Amino acid sequence: MDEEIKEEIKEEITEEIKEEIAEGTNEWELFQLRNTRNSLLQLTDKYLLSDYPISDEKRYEIIEYRQYLRNFININQEAILNGEKIEILPIPF
């Protein structure tokens, strides 16, 4: 599928969800953080490939970071829904 078509579909789905969840609500913030977390997990997939040129130390950092990402929503969901602004840490290198 063409990347442009994929992006259009993604935008349409996002708009539909955005309409269902009132923009500016804490639920919308949680939705956005979940999407950011998922994107960061996808971006760091390559570092875990056995043939990716990365040191064992950096690979371990990525493993720890990915665990942090997987736990992020569960640990912070209540605070986010209560209106606290919590940011996801960036990729460690």
Jmol script that loads the backbone (N, CA, C; Angstrom):
load data "model"
ATOM      1  N   MET A   1       0.846  -1.176   0.000  1.00  0.00           N
ATOM      2  CA  MET A   1       0.000   0.000   0.000  1.00  0.00           C
ATOM      3  C   MET A   1       0.890   1.237   0.000  1.00  0.00           C
ATOM      4  N   ASP A   2       0.530   2.202  -0.796  1.00  0.00           N
ATOM      5  CA  ASP A   2       1.262   3.447  -0.921  1.00  0.00           C
ATOM      6  C   ASP A   2       1.333   4.154   0.440  1.00  0.00           C
ATOM      7  N   GLU A   3       2.503   4.714   0.764  1.00  0.00           N
ATOM      8  CA  GLU A   3       2.692   5.391   2.052  1.00  0.00           C
ATOM      9  C   GLU A   3       1.727   6.563   2.213  1.00  0.00           C
ATOM     10  N   GLU A   4       1.455   7.258   1.127  1.00  0.00           N
ATOM     11  CA  GLU A   4       0.541   8.400   1.189  1.00  0.00           C
ATOM     12  C   GLU A   4      -0.871   7.940   1.562  1.00  0.00           C
ATOM     13  N   ILE A   5      -1.306   6.820   0.999  1.00  0.00           N
ATOM     14  CA  ILE A   5      -2.626   6.268   1.308  1.00  0.00           C
ATOM     15  C   ILE A   5      -2.670   5.823   2.762  1.00  0.00           C
ATOM     16  N   LYS A   6      -1.591   5.164   3.226  1.00  0.00           N
ATOM     17  CA  LYS A   6      -1.520   4.740   4.624  1.00  0.00           C
ATOM     18  C   LYS A   6      -1.653   5.935   5.556  1.00  0.00           C
ATOM     19  N   GLU A   7      -0.969   7.018   5.218  1.00  0.00           N
ATOM     20  CA  GLU A   7      -1.010   8.209   6.058  1.00  0.00           C
ATOM     21  C   GLU A   7      -2.408   8.819   6.060  1.00  0.00           C
ATOM     22  N   GLU A   8      -3.071   8.839   4.914  1.00  0.00           N
ATOM     23  CA  GLU A   8      -4.434   9.360   4.845  1.00  0.00           C
ATOM     24  C   GLU A   8      -5.387   8.531   5.698  1.00  0.00           C
ATOM     25  N   ILE A   9      -5.253   7.205   5.632  1.00  0.00           N
ATOM     26  CA  ILE A   9      -6.095   6.321   6.427  1.00  0.00           C
ATOM     27  C   ILE A   9      -5.844   6.561   7.908  1.00  0.00           C
ATOM     28  N   LYS A  10      -4.576   6.673   8.282  1.00  0.00           N
ATOM     29  CA  LYS A  10      -4.222   6.922   9.680  1.00  0.00           C
ATOM     30  C   LYS A  10      -4.832   8.232  10.161  1.00  0.00           C
ATOM     31  N   GLU A  11      -4.759   9.267   9.334  1.00  0.00           N
ATOM     32  CA  GLU A  11      -5.326  10.567   9.701  1.00  0.00           C
ATOM     33  C   GLU A  11      -6.841  10.482   9.846  1.00  0.00           C
ATOM     34  N   GLU A  12      -7.503   9.752   8.956  1.00  0.00           N
ATOM     35  CA  GLU A  12      -8.954   9.597   9.035  1.00  0.00           C
ATOM     36  C   GLU A  12      -9.354   8.875  10.321  1.00  0.00           C
ATOM     37  N   ILE A  13      -8.645   7.803  10.639  1.00  0.00           N
ATOM     38  CA  ILE A  13      -8.946   7.046  11.858  1.00  0.00           C
ATOM     39  C   ILE A  13      -8.706   7.923  13.082  1.00  0.00           C
ATOM     40  N   THR A  14      -7.599   8.649  13.076  1.00  0.00           N
ATOM     41  CA  THR A  14      -7.294   9.534  14.196  1.00  0.00           C
ATOM     42  C   THR A  14      -8.383  10.581  14.362  1.00  0.00           C
ATOM     43  N   GLU A  15      -8.854  11.148  13.257  1.00  0.00           N
ATOM     44  CA  GLU A  15      -9.918  12.146  13.332  1.00  0.00           C
ATOM     45  C   GLU A  15     -11.214  11.547  13.881  1.00  0.00           C
ATOM     46  N   GLU A  16     -11.523  10.325  13.458  1.00  0.00           N
ATOM     47  CA  GLU A  16     -12.728   9.660  13.964  1.00  0.00           C
ATOM     48  C   GLU A  16     -12.627   9.443  15.469  1.00  0.00           C
ATOM     49  N   ILE A  17     -11.487   8.968  15.906  1.00  0.00           N
ATOM     50  CA  ILE A  17     -11.289   8.729  17.338  1.00  0.00           C
ATOM     51  C   ILE A  17     -11.311  10.056  18.087  1.00  0.00           C
ATOM     52  N   LYS A  18     -10.698  11.061  17.496  1.00  0.00           N
ATOM     53  CA  LYS A  18     -10.649  12.377  18.120  1.00  0.00           C
ATOM     54  C   LYS A  18     -12.055  12.942  18.315  1.00  0.00           C
ATOM     55  N   GLU A  19     -12.929  12.681  17.356  1.00  0.00           N
ATOM     56  CA  GLU A  19     -14.313  13.136  17.490  1.00  0.00           C
ATOM     57  C   GLU A  19     -15.030  12.394  18.607  1.00  0.00           C
ATOM     58  N   GLU A  20     -14.714  11.105  18.769  1.00  0.00           N
ATOM     59  CA  GLU A  20     -15.353  10.311  19.809  1.00  0.00           C
ATOM     60  C   GLU A  20     -14.858  10.697  21.199  1.00  0.00           C
ATOM     61  N   ILE A  21     -13.607  11.079  21.267  1.00  0.00           N
ATOM     62  CA  ILE A  21     -13.019  11.496  22.548  1.00  0.00           C
ATOM     63  C   ILE A  21     -12.838  13.007  22.462  1.00  0.00           C
ATOM     64  N   ALA A  22     -13.499  13.731  23.286  1.00  0.00           N
ATOM     65  CA  ALA A  22     -13.423  15.195  23.230  1.00  0.00           C
ATOM     66  C   ALA A  22     -11.973  15.646  23.332  1.00  0.00           C
ATOM     67  N   GLU A  23     -11.556  16.475  22.356  1.00  0.00           N
ATOM     68  CA  GLU A  23     -10.184  16.967  22.342  1.00  0.00           C
ATOM     69  C   GLU A  23      -9.921  17.784  23.602  1.00  0.00           C
ATOM     70  N   GLY A  24      -8.741  17.628  24.151  1.00  0.00           N
ATOM     71  CA  GLY A  24      -8.373  18.361  25.346  1.00  0.00           C
ATOM     72  C   GLY A  24      -8.689  17.617  26.632  1.00  0.00           C
ATOM     73  N   THR A  25      -9.379  16.505  26.530  1.00  0.00           N
ATOM     74  CA  THR A  25      -9.672  15.746  27.742  1.00  0.00           C
ATOM     75  C   THR A  25      -8.465  14.907  28.126  1.00  0.00           C
ATOM     76  N   ASN A  26      -8.484  14.435  29.331  1.00  0.00           N
ATOM     77  CA  ASN A  26      -7.396  13.594  29.809  1.00  0.00           C
ATOM     78  C   ASN A  26      -7.358  12.263  29.058  1.00  0.00           C
ATOM     79  N   GLU A  27      -8.529  11.784  28.606  1.00  0.00           N
ATOM     80  CA  GLU A  27      -8.564  10.547  27.829  1.00  0.00           C
ATOM     81  C   GLU A  27      -7.823  10.735  26.501  1.00  0.00           C
ATOM     82  N   TRP A  28      -7.974  11.919  25.917  1.00  0.00           N
ATOM     83  CA  TRP A  28      -7.273  12.207  24.659  1.00  0.00           C
ATOM     84  C   TRP A  28      -5.759  12.233  24.903  1.00  0.00           C
ATOM     85  N   GLU A  29      -5.343  12.839  26.005  1.00  0.00           N
ATOM     86  CA  GLU A  29      -3.922  12.872  26.362  1.00  0.00           C
ATOM     87  C   GLU A  29      -3.377  11.450  26.516  1.00  0.00           C
ATOM     88  N   LEU A  30      -4.132  10.594  27.177  1.00  0.00           N
ATOM     89  CA  LEU A  30      -3.734   9.201  27.356  1.00  0.00           C
ATOM     90  C   LEU A  30      -3.617   8.508  26.002  1.00  0.00           C
ATOM     91  N   PHE A  31      -4.576   8.750  25.126  1.00  0.00           N
ATOM     92  CA  PHE A  31      -4.555   8.180  23.773  1.00  0.00           C
ATOM     93  C   PHE A  31      -3.293   8.622  23.031  1.00  0.00           C
ATOM     94  N   GLN A  32      -2.962   9.906  23.103  1.00  0.00           N
ATOM     95  CA  GLN A  32      -1.777  10.422  22.421  1.00  0.00           C
ATOM     96  C   GLN A  32      -0.487   9.828  23.002  1.00  0.00           C
ATOM     97  N   LEU A  33      -0.425   9.726  24.310  1.00  0.00           N
ATOM     98  CA  LEU A  33       0.764   9.131  24.935  1.00  0.00           C
ATOM     99  C   LEU A  33       0.911   7.661  24.555  1.00  0.00           C
ATOM    100  N   ARG A  34      -0.199   6.958  24.483  1.00  0.00           N
ATOM    101  CA  ARG A  34      -0.161   5.550  24.081  1.00  0.00           C
ATOM    102  C   ARG A  34       0.376   5.428  22.646  1.00  0.00           C
ATOM    103  N   ASN A  35      -0.066   6.305  21.759  1.00  0.00           N
ATOM    104  CA  ASN A  35       0.421   6.287  20.380  1.00  0.00           C
ATOM    105  C   ASN A  35       1.911   6.617  20.312  1.00  0.00           C
ATOM    106  N   THR A  36       2.340   7.596  21.101  1.00  0.00           N
ATOM    107  CA  THR A  36       3.766   7.944  21.144  1.00  0.00           C
ATOM    108  C   THR A  36       4.577   6.761  21.644  1.00  0.00           C
ATOM    109  N   ARG A  37       4.099   6.134  22.708  1.00  0.00           N
ATOM    110  CA  ARG A  37       4.780   4.953  23.260  1.00  0.00           C
ATOM    111  C   ARG A  37       4.893   3.854  22.215  1.00  0.00           C
ATOM    112  N   ASN A  38       3.811   3.594  21.499  1.00  0.00           N
ATOM    113  CA  ASN A  38       3.820   2.550  20.466  1.00  0.00           C
ATOM    114  C   ASN A  38       4.802   2.882  19.352  1.00  0.00           C
ATOM    115  N   SER A  39       4.860   4.147  18.967  1.00  0.00           N
ATOM    116  CA  SER A  39       5.805   4.567  17.924  1.00  0.00           C
ATOM    117  C   SER A  39       7.249   4.379  18.379  1.00  0.00           C
ATOM    118  N   LEU A  40       7.532   4.724  19.627  1.00  0.00           N
ATOM    119  CA  LEU A  40       8.886   4.557  20.160  1.00  0.00           C
ATOM    120  C   LEU A  40       9.270   3.083  20.246  1.00  0.00           C
ATOM    121  N   LEU A  41       8.339   2.238  20.603  1.00  0.00           N
ATOM    122  CA  LEU A  41       8.617   0.794  20.609  1.00  0.00           C
ATOM    123  C   LEU A  41       8.955   0.326  19.198  1.00  0.00           C
ATOM    124  N   GLN A  42       8.189   0.791  18.236  1.00  0.00           N
ATOM    125  CA  GLN A  42       8.438   0.397  16.847  1.00  0.00           C
ATOM    126  C   GLN A  42       9.792   0.923  16.358  1.00  0.00           C
ATOM    127  N   LEU A  43      10.123   2.150  16.724  1.00  0.00           N
ATOM    128  CA  LEU A  43      11.398   2.729  16.308  1.00  0.00           C
ATOM    129  C   LEU A  43      12.602   2.001  16.896  1.00  0.00           C
ATOM    130  N   THR A  44      12.436   1.415  18.066  1.00  0.00           N
ATOM    131  CA  THR A  44      13.562   0.752  18.726  1.00  0.00           C
ATOM    132  C   THR A  44      13.636  -0.745  18.425  1.00  0.00           C
ATOM    133  N   ASP A  45      12.688  -1.267  17.665  1.00  0.00           N
ATOM    134  CA  ASP A  45      12.725  -2.689  17.292  1.00  0.00           C
ATOM    135  C   ASP A  45      14.050  -3.086  16.660  1.00  0.00           C
ATOM    136  N   LYS A  46      14.537  -2.257  15.754  1.00  0.00           N
ATOM    137  CA  LYS A  46      15.743  -2.606  14.984  1.00  0.00           C
ATOM    138  C   LYS A  46      16.971  -2.837  15.869  1.00  0.00           C
ATOM    139  N   TYR A  47      17.039  -2.153  17.000  1.00  0.00           N
ATOM    140  CA  TYR A  47      18.204  -2.286  17.879  1.00  0.00           C
ATOM    141  C   TYR A  47      18.315  -3.665  18.526  1.00  0.00           C
ATOM    142  N   LEU A  48      17.230  -4.413  18.502  1.00  0.00           N
ATOM    143  CA  LEU A  48      17.247  -5.738  19.125  1.00  0.00           C
ATOM    144  C   LEU A  48      17.554  -6.860  18.128  1.00  0.00           C
ATOM    145  N   LEU A  49      17.666  -6.511  16.868  1.00  0.00           N
ATOM    146  CA  LEU A  49      18.028  -7.523  15.878  1.00  0.00           C
ATOM    147  C   LEU A  49      19.452  -7.993  16.134  1.00  0.00           C
ATOM    148  N   SER A  50      19.656  -9.276  16.055  1.00  0.00           N
ATOM    149  CA  SER A  50      20.963  -9.835  16.405  1.00  0.00           C
ATOM    150  C   SER A  50      22.095  -9.316  15.519  1.00  0.00           C
ATOM    151  N   ASP A  51      21.786  -8.922  14.284  1.00  0.00           N
ATOM    152  CA  ASP A  51      22.842  -8.445  13.391  1.00  0.00           C
ATOM    153  C   ASP A  51      22.931  -6.915  13.327  1.00  0.00           C
ATOM    154  N   TYR A  52      22.189  -6.212  14.185  1.00  0.00           N
ATOM    155  CA  TYR A  52      22.290  -4.755  14.204  1.00  0.00           C
ATOM    156  C   TYR A  52      23.585  -4.365  14.911  1.00  0.00           C
ATOM    157  N   PRO A  53      24.387  -3.491  14.297  1.00  0.00           N
ATOM    158  CA  PRO A  53      25.696  -3.130  14.873  1.00  0.00           C
ATOM    159  C   PRO A  53      25.560  -2.188  16.075  1.00  0.00           C
ATOM    160  N   ILE A  54      25.465  -2.785  17.234  1.00  0.00           N
ATOM    161  CA  ILE A  54      25.306  -2.021  18.472  1.00  0.00           C
ATOM    162  C   ILE A  54      26.033  -2.787  19.579  1.00  0.00           C
ATOM    163  N   SER A  55      26.607  -2.052  20.506  1.00  0.00           N
ATOM    164  CA  SER A  55      27.316  -2.720  21.608  1.00  0.00           C
ATOM    165  C   SER A  55      26.311  -3.406  22.536  1.00  0.00           C
ATOM    166  N   ASP A  56      26.806  -4.380  23.279  1.00  0.00           N
ATOM    167  CA  ASP A  56      25.954  -5.075  24.244  1.00  0.00           C
ATOM    168  C   ASP A  56      25.414  -4.096  25.290  1.00  0.00           C
ATOM    169  N   GLU A  57      26.241  -3.132  25.672  1.00  0.00           N
ATOM    170  CA  GLU A  57      25.825  -2.137  26.654  1.00  0.00           C
ATOM    171  C   GLU A  57      24.649  -1.301  26.137  1.00  0.00           C
ATOM    172  N   LYS A  58      24.742  -0.838  24.897  1.00  0.00           N
ATOM    173  CA  LYS A  58      23.655  -0.056  24.296  1.00  0.00           C
ATOM    174  C   LYS A  58      22.412  -0.923  24.098  1.00  0.00           C
ATOM    175  N   ARG A  59      22.608  -2.169  23.703  1.00  0.00           N
ATOM    176  CA  ARG A  59      21.477  -3.073  23.514  1.00  0.00           C
ATOM    177  C   ARG A  59      20.734  -3.261  24.848  1.00  0.00           C
ATOM    178  N   TYR A  60      21.485  -3.380  25.935  1.00  0.00           N
ATOM    179  CA  TYR A  60      20.882  -3.525  27.255  1.00  0.00           C
ATOM    180  C   TYR A  60      20.096  -2.263  27.631  1.00  0.00           C
ATOM    181  N   GLU A  61      20.655  -1.083  27.294  1.00  0.00           N
ATOM    182  CA  GLU A  61      19.948   0.170  27.550  1.00  0.00           C
ATOM    183  C   GLU A  61      18.613   0.200  26.804  1.00  0.00           C
ATOM    184  N   ILE A  62      18.625  -0.276  25.566  1.00  0.00           N
ATOM    185  CA  ILE A  62      17.402  -0.306  24.766  1.00  0.00           C
ATOM    186  C   ILE A  62      16.400  -1.290  25.371  1.00  0.00           C
ATOM    187  N   ILE A  63      16.869  -2.427  25.818  1.00  0.00           N
ATOM    188  CA  ILE A  63      15.971  -3.409  26.447  1.00  0.00           C
ATOM    189  C   ILE A  63      15.304  -2.783  27.673  1.00  0.00           C
ATOM    190  N   GLU A  64      16.088  -2.100  28.501  1.00  0.00           N
ATOM    191  CA  GLU A  64      15.529  -1.437  29.683  1.00  0.00           C
ATOM    192  C   GLU A  64      14.557  -0.331  29.284  1.00  0.00           C
ATOM    193  N   TYR A  65      14.898   0.439  28.272  1.00  0.00           N
ATOM    194  CA  TYR A  65      14.040   1.528  27.796  1.00  0.00           C
ATOM    195  C   TYR A  65      12.712   0.980  27.274  1.00  0.00           C
ATOM    196  N   ARG A  66      12.781  -0.099  26.512  1.00  0.00           N
ATOM    197  CA  ARG A  66      11.558  -0.699  25.977  1.00  0.00           C
ATOM    198  C   ARG A  66      10.674  -1.239  27.104  1.00  0.00           C
ATOM    199  N   GLN A  67      11.279  -1.761  28.157  1.00  0.00           N
ATOM    200  CA  GLN A  67      10.487  -2.210  29.306  1.00  0.00           C
ATOM    201  C   GLN A  67       9.820  -1.012  29.972  1.00  0.00           C
ATOM    202  N   TYR A  68      10.565   0.075  30.102  1.00  0.00           N
ATOM    203  CA  TYR A  68       9.999   1.319  30.634  1.00  0.00           C
ATOM    204  C   TYR A  68       8.782   1.746  29.797  1.00  0.00           C
ATOM    205  N   LEU A  69       8.917   1.692  28.459  1.00  0.00           N
ATOM    206  CA  LEU A  69       7.809   2.077  27.582  1.00  0.00           C
ATOM    207  C   LEU A  69       6.601   1.163  27.769  1.00  0.00           C
ATOM    208  N   ARG A  70       6.856  -0.141  27.860  1.00  0.00           N
ATOM    209  CA  ARG A  70       5.742  -1.082  28.024  1.00  0.00           C
ATOM    210  C   ARG A  70       5.003  -0.850  29.342  1.00  0.00           C
ATOM    211  N   ASN A  71       5.712  -0.436  30.382  1.00  0.00           N
ATOM    212  CA  ASN A  71       5.105  -0.199  31.690  1.00  0.00           C
ATOM    213  C   ASN A  71       4.519   1.206  31.841  1.00  0.00           C
ATOM    214  N   PHE A  72       4.894   2.104  30.955  1.00  0.00           N
ATOM    215  CA  PHE A  72       4.574   3.527  31.116  1.00  0.00           C
ATOM    216  C   PHE A  72       3.084   3.798  31.337  1.00  0.00           C
ATOM    217  N   ILE A  73       2.231   3.285  30.466  1.00  0.00           N
ATOM    218  CA  ILE A  73       0.798   3.578  30.561  1.00  0.00           C
ATOM    219  C   ILE A  73       0.213   3.014  31.855  1.00  0.00           C
ATOM    220  N   ASN A  74       0.519   1.758  32.161  1.00  0.00           N
ATOM    221  CA  ASN A  74      -0.034   1.150  33.381  1.00  0.00           C
ATOM    222  C   ASN A  74       0.379   1.910  34.638  1.00  0.00           C
ATOM    223  N   ILE A  75       1.613   2.328  34.691  1.00  0.00           N
ATOM    224  CA  ILE A  75       2.124   3.028  35.867  1.00  0.00           C
ATOM    225  C   ILE A  75       1.538   4.432  35.976  1.00  0.00           C
ATOM    226  N   ASN A  76       1.347   5.104  34.840  1.00  0.00           N
ATOM    227  CA  ASN A  76       0.966   6.518  34.851  1.00  0.00           C
ATOM    228  C   ASN A  76      -0.481   6.805  34.468  1.00  0.00           C
ATOM    229  N   GLN A  77      -1.255   5.788  34.130  1.00  0.00           N
ATOM    230  CA  GLN A  77      -2.609   6.014  33.623  1.00  0.00           C
ATOM    231  C   GLN A  77      -3.472   6.843  34.573  1.00  0.00           C
ATOM    232  N   GLU A  78      -3.492   6.496  35.837  1.00  0.00           N
ATOM    233  CA  GLU A  78      -4.330   7.216  36.797  1.00  0.00           C
ATOM    234  C   GLU A  78      -3.922   8.687  36.894  1.00  0.00           C
ATOM    235  N   ALA A  79      -2.629   8.937  36.956  1.00  0.00           N
ATOM    236  CA  ALA A  79      -2.138  10.317  37.047  1.00  0.00           C
ATOM    237  C   ALA A  79      -2.508  11.109  35.795  1.00  0.00           C
ATOM    238  N   ILE A  80      -2.368  10.495  34.631  1.00  0.00           N
ATOM    239  CA  ILE A  80      -2.707  11.159  33.368  1.00  0.00           C
ATOM    240  C   ILE A  80      -4.202  11.483  33.340  1.00  0.00           C
ATOM    241  N   LEU A  81      -5.024  10.518  33.733  1.00  0.00           N
ATOM    242  CA  LEU A  81      -6.473  10.735  33.738  1.00  0.00           C
ATOM    243  C   LEU A  81      -6.890  11.777  34.775  1.00  0.00           C
ATOM    244  N   ASN A  82      -6.049  11.998  35.775  1.00  0.00           N
ATOM    245  CA  ASN A  82      -6.316  13.036  36.775  1.00  0.00           C
ATOM    246  C   ASN A  82      -5.757  14.394  36.362  1.00  0.00           C
ATOM    247  N   GLY A  83      -5.204  14.475  35.149  1.00  0.00           N
ATOM    248  CA  GLY A  83      -4.754  15.752  34.612  1.00  0.00           C
ATOM    249  C   GLY A  83      -3.287  16.068  34.776  1.00  0.00           C
ATOM    250  N   GLU A  84      -2.508  15.163  35.362  1.00  0.00           N
ATOM    251  CA  GLU A  84      -1.066  15.413  35.490  1.00  0.00           C
ATOM    252  C   GLU A  84      -0.402  15.304  34.129  1.00  0.00           C
ATOM    253  N   LYS A  85       0.522  16.213  33.869  1.00  0.00           N
ATOM    254  CA  LYS A  85       1.270  16.186  32.612  1.00  0.00           C
ATOM    255  C   LYS A  85       2.524  15.337  32.819  1.00  0.00           C
ATOM    256  N   ILE A  86       2.570  14.216  32.129  1.00  0.00           N
ATOM    257  CA  ILE A  86       3.698  13.299  32.242  1.00  0.00           C
ATOM    258  C   ILE A  86       4.236  13.071  30.838  1.00  0.00           C
ATOM    259  N   GLU A  87       5.545  13.209  30.689  1.00  0.00           N
ATOM    260  CA  GLU A  87       6.167  13.023  29.385  1.00  0.00           C
ATOM    261  C   GLU A  87       6.920  11.707  29.335  1.00  0.00           C
ATOM    262  N   ILE A  88       6.963  11.135  28.155  1.00  0.00           N
ATOM    263  CA  ILE A  88       7.721   9.904  27.936  1.00  0.00           C
ATOM    264  C   ILE A  88       9.177  10.279  27.706  1.00  0.00           C
ATOM    265  N   LEU A  89      10.080   9.580  28.367  1.00  0.00           N
ATOM    266  CA  LEU A  89      11.502   9.838  28.178  1.00  0.00           C
ATOM    267  C   LEU A  89      11.914   9.521  26.749  1.00  0.00           C
ATOM    268  N   PRO A  90      12.841  10.279  26.174  1.00  0.00           N
ATOM    269  CA  PRO A  90      13.308  10.013  24.810  1.00  0.00           C
ATOM    270  C   PRO A  90      14.204   8.770  24.756  1.00  0.00           C
ATOM    271  N   ILE A  91      14.463   8.306  23.545  1.00  0.00           N
ATOM    272  CA  ILE A  91      15.369   7.170  23.325  1.00  0.00           C
ATOM    273  C   ILE A  91      16.722   7.538  23.937  1.00  0.00           C
ATOM    274  N   PRO A  92      17.341   6.630  24.696  1.00  0.00           N
ATOM    275  CA  PRO A  92      18.529   6.976  25.484  1.00  0.00           C
ATOM    276  C   PRO A  92      19.806   7.295  24.710  1.00  0.00           C
ATOM    277  N   PHE A  93      19.797   7.188  23.396  1.00  0.00           N
ATOM    278  CA  PHE A  93      20.993   7.613  22.641  1.00  0.00           C
ATOM    279  C   PHE A  93      20.640   8.072  21.279  1.00  0.00           C
TER     280      PHE A  93
END
end "model"
wireframe off; spacefill off
backbone 0.3
color backbone group
